[in-house]
Amino acid sequence: MLGYNHGMLGVAAFGASTWYAEHVIHLPALGIGDLAMGVVVAAGSALAPDLDEHGSLAGRANPISDLPIFGGHRTRTHTLMTAALVVAVTLLCERARTA
């Protein structure tokens, strides 16, 4: 999958979760600044699975993409465990921000 496809899927997931939060569980709507930041973060975060591919958009921006710690393309960064770790770190950051 190309970088812009990753980014667009991230934005689509953000849009769907925002709609769900507002219309199904009735959370307050996000302001324009929060929406803009969410789109940027979602698109950027969606590139993270390709950090291990040195030819990808994310890999070219990551000087350590060739290190053996990544294990090659579509290995460690393409797992549910990595996704769970990213979610956990995000939730911890959000909790610390609101505390």
DOSETI-688926 format. One record per atom (N, C-alpha, C, O): residue number from 1; x, y, z; residue in three letters. Coordinates in Angstrom, 3 decimals. Layout:
<pts>
+-----+----------+----------+----------+---------+
| num |       xx |       yy |       zz | residuo |
+-----+----------+----------+----------+---------+
| NUM |        X |        Y |        Z |     ALA |
...
+-----+----------+----------+----------+---------+
</pts>
This chain:
<pts>
+-----+----------+----------+----------+---------+
| num |       xx |       yy |       zz | residuo |
+-----+----------+----------+----------+---------+
|   1 |    0.851 |   -1.170 |    0.000 |     MET |
|   1 |    0.000 |    0.000 |    0.000 |     MET |
|   1 |    0.896 |    1.232 |    0.000 |     MET |
|   1 |    1.899 |    1.288 |    0.711 |     MET |
|   2 |    0.526 |    2.193 |   -0.790 |     LEU |
|   2 |    1.310 |    3.417 |   -0.882 |     LEU |
|   2 |    1.023 |    4.343 |    0.296 |     LEU |
|   2 |    0.005 |    4.215 |    0.976 |     LEU |
|   3 |    1.951 |    5.283 |    0.519 |     GLY |
|   3 |    1.842 |    6.182 |    1.666 |     GLY |
|   3 |    0.556 |    6.973 |    1.700 |     GLY |
|   3 |   -0.052 |    7.127 |    2.760 |     GLY |
|   4 |    0.128 |    7.481 |    0.545 |     TYR |
|   4 |   -1.106 |    8.270 |    0.569 |     TYR |
|   4 |   -2.317 |    7.403 |    0.875 |     TYR |
|   4 |   -3.298 |    7.895 |    1.434 |     TYR |
|   5 |   -2.271 |    6.116 |    0.519 |     ASN |
|   5 |   -3.363 |    5.215 |    0.896 |     ASN |
|   5 |   -3.410 |    5.012 |    2.402 |     ASN |
|   5 |   -4.484 |    5.026 |    3.004 |     ASN |
|   6 |   -2.240 |    4.823 |    3.010 |     HIS |
|   6 |   -2.176 |    4.717 |    4.474 |     HIS |
|   6 |   -2.766 |    5.970 |    5.109 |     HIS |
|   6 |   -3.597 |    5.888 |    6.013 |     HIS |
|   7 |   -2.331 |    7.124 |    4.631 |     GLY |
|   7 |   -2.801 |    8.392 |    5.190 |     GLY |
|   7 |   -4.308 |    8.561 |    5.053 |     GLY |
|   7 |   -4.977 |    8.973 |    6.002 |     GLY |
|   8 |   -4.840 |    8.248 |    3.891 |     MET |
|   8 |   -6.282 |    8.393 |    3.668 |     MET |
|   8 |   -7.081 |    7.429 |    4.541 |     MET |
|   8 |   -8.152 |    7.783 |    5.032 |     MET |
|   9 |   -6.573 |    6.221 |    4.737 |     LEU |
|   9 |   -7.260 |    5.282 |    5.643 |     LEU |
|   9 |   -7.246 |    5.796 |    7.077 |     LEU |
|   9 |   -8.227 |    5.635 |    7.802 |     LEU |
|  10 |   -6.144 |    6.413 |    7.489 |     GLY |
|  10 |   -6.078 |    7.006 |    8.827 |     GLY |
|  10 |   -7.089 |    8.122 |    8.993 |     GLY |
|  10 |   -7.759 |    8.212 |   10.022 |     GLY |
|  11 |   -7.204 |    8.981 |    7.975 |     VAL |
|  11 |   -8.174 |   10.076 |    8.022 |     VAL |
|  11 |   -9.595 |    9.523 |    8.022 |     VAL |
|  11 |  -10.455 |   10.027 |    8.745 |     VAL |
|  12 |   -9.849 |    8.497 |    7.220 |     ALA |
|  12 |  -11.186 |    7.886 |    7.189 |     ALA |
|  12 |  -11.542 |    7.267 |    8.540 |     ALA |
|  12 |  -12.676 |    7.393 |    9.003 |     ALA |
|  13 |  -10.579 |    6.602 |    9.169 |     ALA |
|  13 |  -10.832 |    6.017 |   10.487 |     ALA |
|  13 |  -11.105 |    7.106 |   11.522 |     ALA |
|  13 |  -11.971 |    6.944 |   12.382 |     ALA |
|  14 |  -10.372 |    8.212 |   11.442 |     PHE |
|  14 |  -10.607 |    9.324 |   12.351 |     PHE |
|  14 |  -11.994 |    9.910 |   12.134 |     PHE |
|  14 |  -12.711 |   10.194 |   13.093 |     PHE |
|  15 |  -12.367 |   10.090 |   10.882 |     GLY |
|  15 |  -13.697 |   10.620 |   10.580 |     GLY |
|  15 |  -14.806 |    9.715 |   11.085 |     GLY |
|  15 |  -15.794 |   10.186 |   11.650 |     GLY |
|  16 |  -14.642 |    8.415 |   10.881 |     ALA |
|  16 |  -15.658 |    7.465 |   11.331 |     ALA |
|  16 |  -15.756 |    7.446 |   12.853 |     ALA |
|  16 |  -16.858 |    7.396 |   13.401 |     ALA |
|  17 |  -14.628 |    7.486 |   13.534 |     SER |
|  17 |  -14.665 |    7.458 |   14.999 |     SER |
|  17 |  -15.218 |    8.766 |   15.561 |     SER |
|  17 |  -15.886 |    8.766 |   16.595 |     SER |
|  18 |  -14.943 |    9.873 |   14.885 |     THR |
|  18 |  -15.496 |   11.158 |   15.316 |     THR |
|  18 |  -17.011 |   11.165 |   15.143 |     THR |
|  18 |  -17.742 |   11.600 |   16.033 |     THR |
|  19 |  -17.476 |   10.684 |   13.996 |     TRP |
|  19 |  -18.916 |   10.604 |   13.757 |     TRP |
|  19 |  -19.579 |    9.706 |   14.803 |     TRP |
|  19 |  -20.623 |   10.058 |   15.352 |     TRP |
|  20 |  -18.970 |    8.541 |   15.079 |     TYR |
|  20 |  -19.506 |    7.600 |   16.060 |     TYR |
|  20 |  -19.587 |    8.252 |   17.438 |     TYR |
|  20 |  -20.590 |    8.123 |   18.139 |     TYR |
|  21 |  -18.523 |    8.949 |   17.814 |     ALA |
|  21 |  -18.488 |    9.588 |   19.137 |     ALA |
|  21 |  -19.591 |   10.629 |   19.278 |     ALA |
|  21 |  -20.215 |   10.741 |   20.333 |     ALA |
|  22 |  -19.830 |   11.387 |   18.216 |     GLU |
|  22 |  -20.845 |   12.443 |   18.285 |     GLU |
|  22 |  -22.271 |   11.914 |   18.168 |     GLU |
|  22 |  -23.158 |   12.362 |   18.894 |     GLU |
|  23 |  -22.497 |   10.972 |   17.266 |     HIS |
|  23 |  -23.860 |   10.563 |   16.943 |     HIS |
|  23 |  -24.349 |    9.318 |   17.666 |     HIS |
|  23 |  -25.556 |    9.118 |   17.805 |     HIS |
|  24 |  -23.446 |    8.495 |   18.120 |     VAL |
|  24 |  -23.879 |    7.254 |   18.772 |     VAL |
|  24 |  -23.723 |    7.341 |   20.287 |     VAL |
|  24 |  -24.646 |    7.002 |   21.028 |     VAL |
|  25 |  -22.561 |    7.793 |   20.748 |     ILE |
|  25 |  -22.380 |    7.874 |   22.205 |     ILE |
|  25 |  -22.516 |    9.301 |   22.721 |     ILE |
|  25 |  -22.313 |    9.560 |   23.907 |     ILE |
|  26 |  -22.856 |   10.217 |   21.836 |     HIS |
|  26 |  -23.246 |   11.590 |   22.170 |     HIS |
|  26 |  -22.194 |   12.369 |   22.956 |     HIS |
|  26 |  -22.507 |   13.044 |   23.937 |     HIS |
|  27 |  -20.955 |   12.265 |   22.514 |     LEU |
|  27 |  -19.896 |   13.102 |   23.064 |     LEU |
|  27 |  -19.971 |   14.467 |   22.389 |     LEU |
|  27 |  -20.490 |   14.576 |   21.278 |     LEU |
|  28 |  -19.463 |   15.504 |   23.039 |     PRO |
|  28 |  -19.490 |   16.834 |   22.410 |     PRO |
|  28 |  -18.691 |   16.858 |   21.113 |     PRO |
|  28 |  -17.685 |   16.163 |   20.973 |     PRO |
|  29 |  -19.154 |   17.664 |   20.178 |     ALA |
|  29 |  -18.459 |   17.799 |   18.888 |     ALA |
|  29 |  -17.096 |   18.447 |   19.093 |     ALA |
|  29 |  -16.920 |   19.287 |   19.976 |     ALA |
|  30 |  -16.139 |   18.045 |   18.266 |     LEU |
|  30 |  -14.806 |   18.643 |   18.318 |     LEU |
|  30 |  -14.819 |   19.999 |   17.637 |     LEU |
|  30 |  -15.572 |   20.224 |   16.689 |     LEU |
|  31 |  -13.989 |   20.890 |   18.122 |     GLY |
|  31 |  -13.830 |   22.189 |   17.483 |     GLY |
|  31 |  -12.997 |   22.057 |   16.221 |     GLY |
|  31 |  -12.393 |   21.013 |   15.976 |     GLY |
|  32 |  -12.963 |   23.104 |   15.428 |     ILE |
|  32 |  -12.244 |   23.069 |   14.158 |     ILE |
|  32 |  -10.749 |   22.817 |   14.364 |     ILE |
|  32 |  -10.129 |   22.116 |   13.564 |     ILE |
|  33 |  -10.174 |   23.369 |   15.407 |     GLY |
|  33 |   -8.760 |   23.136 |   15.692 |     GLY |
|  33 |   -8.478 |   21.694 |   16.055 |     GLY |
|  33 |   -7.496 |   21.111 |   15.597 |     GLY |
|  34 |   -9.347 |   21.114 |   16.884 |     ASP |
|  34 |   -9.184 |   19.710 |   17.263 |     ASP |
|  34 |   -9.371 |   18.789 |   16.057 |     ASP |
|  34 |   -8.656 |   17.797 |   15.913 |     ASP |
|  35 |  -10.323 |   19.116 |   15.201 |     LEU |
|  35 |  -10.531 |   18.315 |   13.993 |     LEU |
|  35 |   -9.309 |   18.375 |   13.077 |     LEU |
|  35 |   -8.867 |   17.352 |   12.554 |     LEU |
|  36 |   -8.769 |   19.580 |   12.886 |     ALA |
|  36 |   -7.589 |   19.729 |   12.029 |     ALA |
|  36 |   -6.411 |   18.952 |   12.600 |     ALA |
|  36 |   -5.710 |   18.255 |   11.866 |     ALA |
|  37 |   -6.192 |   19.068 |   13.897 |     MET |
|  37 |   -5.098 |   18.334 |   14.524 |     MET |
|  37 |   -5.328 |   16.827 |   14.427 |     MET |
|  37 |   -4.389 |   16.066 |   14.195 |     MET |
|  38 |   -6.568 |   16.404 |   14.604 |     GLY |
|  38 |   -6.893 |   14.979 |   14.497 |     GLY |
|  38 |   -6.610 |   14.427 |   13.118 |     GLY |
|  38 |   -6.104 |   13.312 |   12.989 |     GLY |
|  39 |   -6.928 |   15.190 |   12.081 |     VAL |
|  39 |   -6.663 |   14.748 |   10.709 |     VAL |
|  39 |   -5.161 |   14.604 |   10.477 |     VAL |
|  39 |   -4.710 |   13.620 |    9.890 |     VAL |
|  40 |   -4.396 |   15.576 |   10.934 |     VAL |
|  40 |   -2.944 |   15.529 |   10.759 |     VAL |
|  40 |   -2.343 |   14.352 |   11.514 |     VAL |
|  40 |   -1.522 |   13.617 |   10.965 |     VAL |
|  41 |   -2.741 |   14.167 |   12.759 |     VAL |
|  41 |   -2.207 |   13.069 |   13.574 |     VAL |
|  41 |   -2.639 |   11.722 |   13.001 |     VAL |
|  41 |   -1.835 |   10.792 |   12.944 |     VAL |
|  42 |   -3.894 |   11.603 |   12.578 |     ALA |
|  42 |   -4.389 |   10.334 |   12.027 |     ALA |
|  42 |   -3.645 |    9.970 |   10.747 |     ALA |
|  42 |   -3.234 |    8.824 |   10.568 |     ALA |
|  43 |   -3.472 |   10.939 |    9.863 |     ALA |
|  43 |   -2.762 |   10.667 |    8.607 |     ALA |
|  43 |   -1.308 |   10.291 |    8.880 |     ALA |
|  43 |   -0.785 |    9.351 |    8.281 |     ALA |
|  44 |   -0.663 |   11.016 |    9.772 |     GLY |
|  44 |    0.725 |   10.710 |   10.103 |     GLY |
|  44 |    0.883 |    9.375 |   10.804 |     GLY |
|  44 |    1.807 |    8.616 |   10.513 |     GLY |
|  45 |   -0.015 |    9.093 |   11.722 |     SER |
|  45 |    0.050 |    7.833 |   12.458 |     SER |
|  45 |   -0.202 |    6.637 |   11.559 |     SER |
|  45 |    0.337 |    5.556 |   11.795 |     SER |
|  46 |   -1.011 |    6.820 |   10.538 |     ALA |
|  46 |   -1.309 |    5.720 |    9.624 |     ALA |
|  46 |   -0.084 |    5.320 |    8.801 |     ALA |
|  46 |   -0.059 |    4.236 |    8.219 |     ALA |
|  47 |    0.921 |    6.179 |    8.747 |     LEU |
|  47 |    2.159 |    5.852 |    8.048 |     LEU |
|  47 |    3.097 |    4.995 |    8.901 |     LEU |
|  47 |    4.048 |    4.415 |    8.377 |     LEU |
|  48 |    2.844 |    4.911 |   10.188 |     ALA |
|  48 |    3.738 |    4.208 |   11.115 |     ALA |
|  48 |    4.005 |    2.749 |   10.758 |     ALA |
|  48 |    5.133 |    2.297 |   10.950 |     ALA |
|  49 |    3.031 |    1.977 |   10.246 |     PRO |
|  49 |    3.357 |    0.586 |    9.923 |     PRO |
|  49 |    4.468 |    0.429 |    8.888 |     PRO |
|  49 |    5.099 |   -0.626 |    8.828 |     PRO |
|  50 |    4.719 |    1.440 |    8.083 |     ASP |
|  50 |    5.767 |    1.342 |    7.078 |     ASP |
|  50 |    7.091 |    1.960 |    7.513 |     ASP |
|  50 |    7.950 |    2.228 |    6.673 |     ASP |
|  51 |    7.268 |    2.189 |    8.807 |     LEU |
|  51 |    8.553 |    2.696 |    9.295 |     LEU |
|  51 |    9.691 |    1.720 |    9.017 |     LEU |
|  51 |   10.853 |    2.120 |    8.952 |     LEU |
|  52 |    9.359 |    0.442 |    8.853 |     ASP |
|  52 |   10.389 |   -0.569 |    8.623 |     ASP |
|  52 |   10.784 |   -0.699 |    7.155 |     ASP |
|  52 |   11.731 |   -1.419 |    6.839 |     ASP |
|  53 |   10.095 |   -0.034 |    6.273 |     GLU |
|  53 |   10.386 |   -0.110 |    4.829 |     GLU |
|  53 |   11.162 |    1.129 |    4.415 |     GLU |
|  53 |   10.602 |    2.223 |    4.348 |     GLU |
|  54 |   12.445 |    0.961 |    4.137 |     HIS |
|  54 |   13.294 |    2.124 |    3.871 |     HIS |
|  54 |   12.900 |    2.870 |    2.598 |     HIS |
|  54 |   13.289 |    4.026 |    2.436 |     HIS |
|  55 |   12.152 |    2.257 |    1.700 |     GLY |
|  55 |   11.727 |    2.930 |    0.479 |     GLY |
|  55 |   10.401 |    3.664 |    0.613 |     GLY |
|  55 |    9.993 |    4.377 |   -0.305 |     GLY |
|  56 |    9.725 |    3.500 |    1.742 |     SER |
|  56 |    8.413 |    4.132 |    1.921 |     SER |
|  56 |    8.569 |    5.585 |    2.366 |     SER |
|  56 |    9.655 |    6.020 |    2.749 |     SER |
|  57 |    7.469 |    6.319 |    2.307 |     LEU |
|  57 |    7.480 |    7.712 |    2.752 |     LEU |
|  57 |    7.913 |    7.811 |    4.215 |     LEU |
|  57 |    8.746 |    8.648 |    4.561 |     LEU |
|  58 |    7.350 |    6.961 |    5.071 |     ALA |
|  58 |    7.714 |    6.972 |    6.492 |     ALA |
|  58 |    9.144 |    6.492 |    6.695 |     ALA |
|  58 |    9.864 |    7.026 |    7.538 |     ALA |
|  59 |    9.558 |    5.496 |    5.934 |     GLY |
|  59 |   10.911 |    4.959 |    6.067 |     GLY |
|  59 |   11.986 |    5.932 |    5.626 |     GLY |
|  59 |   13.061 |    5.990 |    6.222 |     GLY |
|  60 |   11.696 |    6.707 |    4.569 |     ARG |
|  60 |   12.673 |    7.702 |    4.113 |     ARG |
|  60 |   12.840 |    8.813 |    5.135 |     ARG |
|  60 |   13.916 |    9.402 |    5.241 |     ARG |
|  61 |   11.782 |    9.105 |    5.892 |     ALA |
|  61 |   11.864 |   10.137 |    6.926 |     ALA |
|  61 |   12.472 |    9.594 |    8.214 |     ALA |
|  61 |   12.784 |   10.361 |    9.125 |     ALA |
|  62 |   12.641 |    8.280 |    8.296 |     ASN |
|  62 |   13.140 |    7.622 |    9.492 |     ASN |
|  62 |   14.557 |    7.115 |    9.235 |     ASN |
|  62 |   14.726 |    6.125 |    8.523 |     ASN |
|  63 |   15.565 |    7.757 |    9.785 |     PRO |
|  63 |   16.940 |    7.354 |    9.483 |     PRO |
|  63 |   17.322 |    5.980 |   10.026 |     PRO |
|  63 |   18.347 |    5.432 |    9.622 |     PRO |
|  64 |   16.535 |    5.416 |   10.920 |     ILE |
|  64 |   16.881 |    4.111 |   11.483 |     ILE |
|  64 |   16.060 |    2.975 |   10.876 |     ILE |
|  64 |   16.019 |    1.880 |   11.439 |     ILE |
|  65 |   15.402 |    3.216 |    9.735 |     SER |
|  65 |   14.534 |    2.197 |    9.157 |     SER |
|  65 |   15.282 |    0.958 |    8.690 |     SER |
|  65 |   14.669 |   -0.097 |    8.527 |     SER |
|  66 |   16.574 |    1.052 |    8.473 |     ASP |
|  66 |   17.343 |   -0.100 |    8.012 |     ASP |
|  66 |   17.898 |   -0.952 |    9.151 |     ASP |
|  66 |   18.502 |   -1.995 |    8.900 |     ASP |
|  67 |   17.703 |   -0.528 |   10.390 |     LEU |
|  67 |   18.227 |   -1.306 |   11.515 |     LEU |
|  67 |   17.512 |   -2.652 |   11.620 |     LEU |
|  67 |   16.318 |   -2.742 |   11.336 |     LEU |
|  68 |   18.229 |   -3.690 |   12.024 |     PRO |
|  68 |   17.606 |   -5.021 |   12.124 |     PRO |
|  68 |   16.543 |   -5.128 |   13.214 |     PRO |
|  68 |   15.820 |   -6.123 |   13.256 |     PRO |
|  69 |   16.426 |   -4.137 |   14.094 |     ILE |
|  69 |   15.418 |   -4.187 |   15.158 |     ILE |
|  69 |   14.002 |   -4.264 |   14.589 |     ILE |
|  69 |   13.110 |   -4.833 |   15.218 |     ILE |
|  70 |   13.793 |   -3.691 |   13.395 |     PHE |
|  70 |   12.474 |   -3.709 |   12.792 |     PHE |
|  70 |   12.120 |   -5.080 |   12.217 |     PHE |
|  70 |   10.938 |   -5.407 |   12.114 |     PHE |
|  71 |   13.103 |   -5.880 |   11.845 |     GLY |
|  71 |   12.848 |   -7.231 |   11.369 |     GLY |
|  71 |   12.411 |   -7.323 |    9.920 |     GLY |
|  71 |   11.962 |   -8.388 |    9.494 |     GLY |
|  72 |   12.519 |   -6.276 |    9.162 |     GLY |
|  72 |   12.108 |   -6.306 |    7.761 |     GLY |
|  72 |   10.685 |   -5.823 |    7.578 |     GLY |
|  72 |    9.947 |   -5.624 |    8.543 |     GLY |
|  73 |   10.312 |   -5.637 |    6.320 |     HIS |
|  73 |    8.996 |   -5.074 |    6.011 |     HIS |
|  73 |    7.871 |   -6.045 |    6.374 |     HIS |
|  73 |    7.973 |   -7.255 |    6.173 |     HIS |
|  74 |    6.817 |   -5.482 |    6.905 |     ARG |
|  74 |    5.609 |   -6.196 |    7.323 |     ARG |
|  74 |    5.899 |   -7.279 |    8.359 |     ARG |
|  74 |    5.407 |   -8.404 |    8.263 |     ARG |
|  75 |    6.690 |   -6.920 |    9.325 |     THR |
|  75 |    6.928 |   -7.848 |   10.448 |     THR |
|  75 |    6.454 |   -7.181 |   11.727 |     THR |
|  75 |    5.255 |   -7.169 |   12.006 |     THR |
|  76 |    7.362 |   -6.629 |   12.506 |     ARG |
|  76 |    7.002 |   -6.096 |   13.823 |     ARG |
|  76 |    6.061 |   -4.900 |   13.779 |     ARG |
|  76 |    5.218 |   -4.755 |   14.664 |     ARG |
|  77 |    6.182 |   -4.045 |   12.775 |     THR |
|  77 |    5.331 |   -2.858 |   12.745 |     THR |
|  77 |    3.942 |   -3.137 |   12.166 |     THR |
|  77 |    3.080 |   -2.259 |   12.193 |     THR |
|  78 |    3.714 |   -4.333 |   11.648 |     HIS |
|  78 |    2.416 |   -4.703 |   11.076 |     HIS |
|  78 |    1.717 |   -5.750 |   11.952 |     HIS |
|  78 |    1.134 |   -6.699 |   11.427 |     HIS |
|  79 |    1.769 |   -5.591 |   13.263 |     THR |
|  79 |    1.148 |   -6.571 |   14.152 |     THR |
|  79 |    0.106 |   -5.912 |   15.045 |     THR |
|  79 |    0.133 |   -4.702 |   15.267 |     THR |
|  80 |   -0.799 |   -6.719 |   15.547 |     LEU |
|  80 |   -1.789 |   -6.222 |   16.498 |     LEU |
|  80 |   -1.126 |   -5.768 |   17.794 |     LEU |
|  80 |   -1.607 |   -4.845 |   18.450 |     LEU |
|  81 |   -0.033 |   -6.409 |   18.158 |     MET |
|  81 |    0.673 |   -6.030 |   19.384 |     MET |
|  81 |    1.223 |   -4.605 |   19.257 |     MET |
|  81 |    1.138 |   -3.821 |   20.203 |     MET |
|  82 |    1.778 |   -4.273 |   18.108 |     THR |
|  82 |    2.270 |   -2.917 |   17.890 |     THR |
|  82 |    1.116 |   -1.923 |   17.908 |     THR |
|  82 |    1.231 |   -0.845 |   18.492 |     THR |
|  83 |    0.004 |   -2.282 |   17.271 |     ALA |
|  83 |   -1.173 |   -1.405 |   17.283 |     ALA |
|  83 |   -1.661 |   -1.189 |   18.708 |     ALA |
|  83 |   -2.007 |   -0.068 |   19.081 |     ALA |
|  84 |   -1.693 |   -2.251 |   19.508 |     ALA |
|  84 |   -2.122 |   -2.129 |   20.899 |     ALA |
|  84 |   -1.163 |   -1.241 |   21.690 |     ALA |
|  84 |   -1.600 |   -0.466 |   22.541 |     ALA |
|  85 |    0.127 |   -1.346 |   21.420 |     LEU |
|  85 |    1.109 |   -0.506 |   22.096 |     LEU |
|  85 |    0.909 |    0.966 |   21.730 |     LEU |
|  85 |    0.996 |    1.836 |   22.596 |     LEU |
|  86 |    0.647 |    1.243 |   20.475 |     VAL |
|  86 |    0.404 |    2.616 |   20.038 |     VAL |
|  86 |   -0.849 |    3.174 |   20.715 |     VAL |
|  86 |   -0.846 |    4.317 |   21.172 |     VAL |
|  87 |   -1.903 |    2.391 |   20.781 |     VAL |
|  87 |   -3.139 |    2.827 |   21.443 |     VAL |
|  87 |   -2.876 |    3.081 |   22.927 |     VAL |
|  87 |   -3.340 |    4.082 |   23.474 |     VAL |
|  88 |   -2.142 |    2.191 |   23.576 |     ALA |
|  88 |   -1.850 |    2.349 |   25.002 |     ALA |
|  88 |   -1.050 |    3.621 |   25.271 |     ALA |
|  88 |   -1.351 |    4.358 |   26.210 |     ALA |
|  89 |   -0.040 |    3.877 |   24.457 |     VAL |
|  89 |    0.765 |    5.089 |   24.633 |     VAL |
|  89 |   -0.091 |    6.327 |   24.389 |     VAL |
|  89 |    0.022 |    7.313 |   25.117 |     VAL |
|  90 |   -0.940 |    6.283 |   23.374 |     THR |
|  90 |   -1.825 |    7.414 |   23.081 |     THR |
|  90 |   -2.769 |    7.685 |   24.239 |     THR |
|  90 |   -2.957 |    8.838 |   24.627 |     THR |
|  91 |   -3.362 |    6.644 |   24.793 |     LEU |
|  91 |   -4.266 |    6.821 |   25.923 |     LEU |
|  91 |   -3.546 |    7.352 |   27.151 |     LEU |
|  91 |   -4.090 |    8.186 |   27.875 |     LEU |
|  92 |   -2.335 |    6.884 |   27.394 |     LEU |
|  92 |   -1.558 |    7.396 |   28.519 |     LEU |
|  92 |   -1.211 |    8.866 |   28.327 |     LEU |
|  92 |   -1.257 |    9.642 |   29.282 |     LEU |
|  93 |   -0.867 |    9.253 |   27.110 |     CYS |
|  93 |   -0.572 |   10.660 |   26.831 |     CYS |
|  93 |   -1.817 |   11.520 |   27.014 |     CYS |
|  93 |   -1.736 |   12.615 |   27.570 |     CYS |
|  94 |   -2.956 |   11.037 |   26.556 |     GLU |
|  94 |   -4.198 |   11.773 |   26.700 |     GLU |
|  94 |   -4.577 |   11.900 |   28.181 |     GLU |
|  94 |   -5.047 |   12.949 |   28.622 |     GLU |
|  95 |   -4.370 |   10.842 |   28.924 |     ARG |
|  95 |   -4.679 |   10.867 |   30.367 |     ARG |
|  95 |   -3.790 |   11.870 |   31.096 |     ARG |
|  95 |   -4.247 |   12.607 |   31.970 |     ARG |
|  96 |   -2.510 |   11.885 |   30.719 |     ALA |
|  96 |   -1.587 |   12.830 |   31.347 |     ALA |
|  96 |   -1.926 |   14.269 |   30.964 |     ALA |
|  96 |   -1.744 |   15.187 |   31.764 |     ALA |
|  97 |   -2.420 |   14.464 |   29.736 |     ARG |
|  97 |   -2.769 |   15.812 |   29.277 |     ARG |
|  97 |   -3.981 |   16.355 |   30.020 |     ARG |
|  97 |   -4.040 |   17.549 |   30.314 |     ARG |
|  98 |   -4.943 |   15.502 |   30.325 |     THR |
|  98 |   -6.159 |   15.957 |   30.973 |     THR |
|  98 |   -6.059 |   15.955 |   32.496 |     THR |
|  98 |   -6.954 |   16.459 |   33.175 |     THR |
|  99 |   -4.991 |   15.399 |   33.033 |     ALA |
|  99 |   -4.844 |   15.345 |   34.492 |     ALA |
|  99 |   -4.386 |   16.649 |   35.068 |     ALA |
|  99 |   -4.217 |   16.762 |   36.282 |     ALA |
+-----+----------+----------+----------+---------+
</pts>
